[in-house]
Amino acid sequence: MAVSQESVSRFRLDPCRLPAEAEQLRGEVRAFLAEHLASFPTWRRAYTWMGSDAAFSRKMGARGWIGMTWPQQYGGGERSSFERYVILEEMLAAGAPVAAHWIADRQSGPLLLKYGTERQRSDILPRICRGEAFFCIGMSEPDSGSDLASVRTRAERLADGWRLNGTKLWTSGAAHCHYMIALVRTSAAEKKHQGLSQFLVPLDGREGITIRPIRDLAGNDHFCEVTFEDARLDDDALIGEEGAGWGQVMAELAYERSGPERYLSCQPLLAALARHLGGEAGPREQVAIGRQVAHLATLRQMTLSLAGLLDRGENPALEAAVTKDLGGVFEQDLPGLVQSLLPVEPRVDDGAAEIQQLLAHLTQNAPSFSLRGGTREVLRGIIARGLGLR
Ligand SMILES: Cc1cc2nc3c(=O)[nH]c(=O)nc-3n(C[C@H](O)[C@H](O)[C@H](O)COP(=O)(O)OP(=O)(O)OC[C@H]3O[C@@H](n4cnc5c(N)ncnc54)[C@H](O)[C@@H]3O)c2cc1C
């Protein structure tokens, strides 16, 4: 089916500029990074928003850089999404270890702000803002990844709360988090998107919850399998409305897929490439770097526009899927491009040069860029549907 004028007009990404007050923050963030990451190892910069450091998160919290856009009554700064964007962009470009608070700041906090109870908001949001409460995403299960609505983890209502049974898989950071927001089935329904609900699950060592780290091919164990065996939750663990979990989780995914982390995961490597070449770049290298920078500028505009749409309370699921897909292609290709331009081998040992270490770690991680947050094929299905093509 051809892409019609009408289907393209459903796509809303208007050009947008960072306001002056947002740009003013940049110098402050760079000074903070120079002070706190002066001796931060190069290879750890390759992990950036997958690299965790609770103490660093607390320092960011003390600056007011977590929950920046949230109401002051919950510890937030009531700043604009554009100011938040500058913080994210600078942290990612420096490869700062922001994983500990990333999910809480990006999606769990906004979800609680929108659907949480007053008690959940006033208890938890200030702790997120201080860098003291970390969250993980309990969506995927052993047989439910792309087909998320097929989740089988179940919550049953009891007289004084809920009983949870099932398994969540590939849960990033669960072993170091204080809470999970889990999508689970609360009733059998004719259509699988119905009968789902979201729960706030405290990961506080309570009986019935087992967290097992899983080692990935790069030797990291940030992934976890989280098993619930008759785990008990309080009555007020339900987030939002019972049975409305599918709509809520779709809104959460727009936050998950729309930020600059979807194209800046390899930014320290691109910067290292430019440094490595110095004034020695020939026409081939100049064309390659120029092309990357042009893509970067476009992806930056797209994510800035998404920040504007989210600021206005819209749900840009289609635009976020397009941005994540294009960003994923861009960042996934970068390690291969660097290797094709430079006569260097990826190496992880301490004696290796900066660029070799970054190359080695990112080459190992890049395959996951088109899986995490929704696979490439699934995003393209969402895009086709959003444009009315399927
Ligand atoms: C680094 C990383 C971090 C992650 N962190 C989390 C997390 O914190 N929390 C969480 O809940 N999950 C997390 N995940 C899981 C991730 O969301 C799933 O891996 C992803 O959604 C794919 O699900 P799956 O692994 O079950 O693969 P499947 O869904 O089985 O897919 C296998 C292959 O089939 C293709 N496929 C499936 N359905 C279709 C279709 N309809 N049309 C075309 N092709 C299709 C897919 O594109 C893929 O190539 C993470 C994954 C990674 C890699």
The ligand as an SDF file (V2000), in Angstrom:
LIG
                    3D

 53 58  0  0  0  0  0  0  0  0999 V2000
   19.6880   -4.7100   26.7430 C   0  0  0  0  0  0  0  0  0  0  0  0
   18.2670   -5.1150   27.0000 C   0  0  0  0  0  0  0  0  0  0  0  0
   17.5980   -4.6250   28.1160 C   0  0  0  0  0  0  0  0  0  0  0  0
   16.2830   -5.0200   28.3790 C   0  0  0  0  0  0  0  0  0  0  0  0
   15.6840   -4.5600   29.5080 N   0  0  0  0  0  0  0  0  0  0  0  0
   14.4120   -4.9280   29.7770 C   0  0  0  0  0  0  0  0  0  0  0  0
   13.7730   -4.4760   30.9730 C   0  0  0  0  0  0  0  0  0  0  0  0
   14.3770   -3.7520   31.7830 O   0  0  0  0  0  0  0  0  0  0  0  0
   12.5100   -4.8750   31.2220 N   0  0  0  0  0  0  0  0  0  0  0  0
   11.8090   -5.6630   30.3550 C   0  0  0  0  0  0  0  0  0  0  0  0
   10.6360   -5.9340   30.6180 O   0  0  0  0  0  0  0  0  0  0  0  0
   12.3980   -6.1420   29.2260 N   0  0  0  0  0  0  0  0  0  0  0  0
   13.6790   -5.7910   28.9130 C   0  0  0  0  0  0  0  0  0  0  0  0
   14.3040   -6.2730   27.7830 N   0  0  0  0  0  0  0  0  0  0  0  0
   13.5910   -7.2530   26.9530 C   0  0  0  0  0  0  0  0  0  0  0  0
   13.1590   -6.7210   25.5970 C   0  0  0  0  0  0  0  0  0  0  0  0
   12.0940   -5.8030   25.7300 O   0  0  0  0  0  0  0  0  0  0  0  0
   12.7590   -7.9560   24.7580 C   0  0  0  0  0  0  0  0  0  0  0  0
   13.9410   -8.7080   24.5500 O   0  0  0  0  0  0  0  0  0  0  0  0
   12.1770   -7.5570   23.4340 C   0  0  0  0  0  0  0  0  0  0  0  0
   10.9200   -6.9410   23.5970 O   0  0  0  0  0  0  0  0  0  0  0  0
   12.0170   -8.7920   22.5160 C   0  0  0  0  0  0  0  0  0  0  0  0
   11.3330   -9.8070   23.1710 O   0  0  0  0  0  0  0  0  0  0  0  0
   11.9210  -11.3100   23.1730 P   0  0  0  0  0  0  0  0  0  0  0  0
   13.3270  -11.2520   23.6600 O   0  0  0  0  0  0  0  0  0  0  0  0
   10.9430  -12.1600   23.8840 O   0  0  0  0  0  0  0  0  0  0  0  0
   12.0020  -11.7460   21.6320 O   0  0  0  0  0  0  0  0  0  0  0  0
   10.7690  -12.1840   20.7120 P   0  0  0  0  0  0  0  0  0  0  0  0
    9.5920  -11.3180   20.9650 O   0  0  0  0  0  0  0  0  0  0  0  0
   10.5990  -13.6630   20.8320 O   0  0  0  0  0  0  0  0  0  0  0  0
   11.3390  -11.8360   19.2730 O   0  0  0  0  0  0  0  0  0  0  0  0
   12.2900  -12.6910   18.5960 C   0  0  0  0  0  0  0  0  0  0  0  0
   12.4630  -12.1600   17.1690 C   0  0  0  0  0  0  0  0  0  0  0  0
   11.2130  -12.2550   16.4690 O   0  0  0  0  0  0  0  0  0  0  0  0
   10.8330  -10.9930   15.9330 C   0  0  0  0  0  0  0  0  0  0  0  0
    9.3900  -10.8120   16.0240 N   0  0  0  0  0  0  0  0  0  0  0  0
    8.5970  -11.0560   17.1020 C   0  0  0  0  0  0  0  0  0  0  0  0
    7.3240  -10.7140   16.8140 N   0  0  0  0  0  0  0  0  0  0  0  0
    7.3140  -10.2330   15.5490 C   0  0  0  0  0  0  0  0  0  0  0  0
    6.2850   -9.7300   14.7070 C   0  0  0  0  0  0  0  0  0  0  0  0
    5.0180   -9.6350   15.1100 N   0  0  0  0  0  0  0  0  0  0  0  0
    6.6370   -9.3210   13.4580 N   0  0  0  0  0  0  0  0  0  0  0  0
    7.9260   -9.4000   13.0330 C   0  0  0  0  0  0  0  0  0  0  0  0
    8.9370   -9.8990   13.7940 N   0  0  0  0  0  0  0  0  0  0  0  0
    8.6360  -10.2940   15.0280 C   0  0  0  0  0  0  0  0  0  0  0  0
   11.5210   -9.9620   16.8170 C   0  0  0  0  0  0  0  0  0  0  0  0
   11.6930   -8.7420   16.1510 O   0  0  0  0  0  0  0  0  0  0  0  0
   12.8410  -10.6670   17.1360 C   0  0  0  0  0  0  0  0  0  0  0  0
   13.7590  -10.4630   16.0970 O   0  0  0  0  0  0  0  0  0  0  0  0
   15.6090   -5.9130   27.4900 C   0  0  0  0  0  0  0  0  0  0  0  0
   16.2940   -6.4070   26.3600 C   0  0  0  0  0  0  0  0  0  0  0  0
   17.6030   -6.0370   26.1280 C   0  0  0  0  0  0  0  0  0  0  0  0
   18.2970   -6.6030   24.9210 C   0  0  0  0  0  0  0  0  0  0  0  0
  1  2  1  0
  2  3  1  0
  2 52  2  0
  3  4  2  0
  4  5  1  0
  4 50  1  0
  5  6  2  0
  6  7  1  0
  6 13  1  0
  7  8  2  0
  7  9  1  0
  9 10  1  0
 10 11  2  0
 10 12  1  0
 12 13  2  0
 13 14  1  0
 14 15  1  0
 14 50  1  0
 15 16  1  0
 16 17  1  0
 16 18  1  0
 18 19  1  0
 18 20  1  0
 20 21  1  0
 20 22  1  0
 22 23  1  0
 23 24  1  0
 24 25  2  0
 24 26  1  0
 24 27  1  0
 27 28  1  0
 28 29  2  0
 28 30  1  0
 28 31  1  0
 31 32  1  0
 32 33  1  0
 33 34  1  0
 33 48  1  0
 34 35  1  0
 35 36  1  0
 35 46  1  0
 36 37  1  0
 36 45  1  0
 37 38  2  0
 38 39  1  0
 39 40  1  0
 39 45  2  0
 40 41  1  0
 40 42  2  0
 42 43  1  0
 43 44  2  0
 44 45  1  0
 46 47  1  0
 46 48  1  0
 48 49  1  0
 50 51  2  0
 51 52  1  0
 52 53  1  0
M  END
$$$$
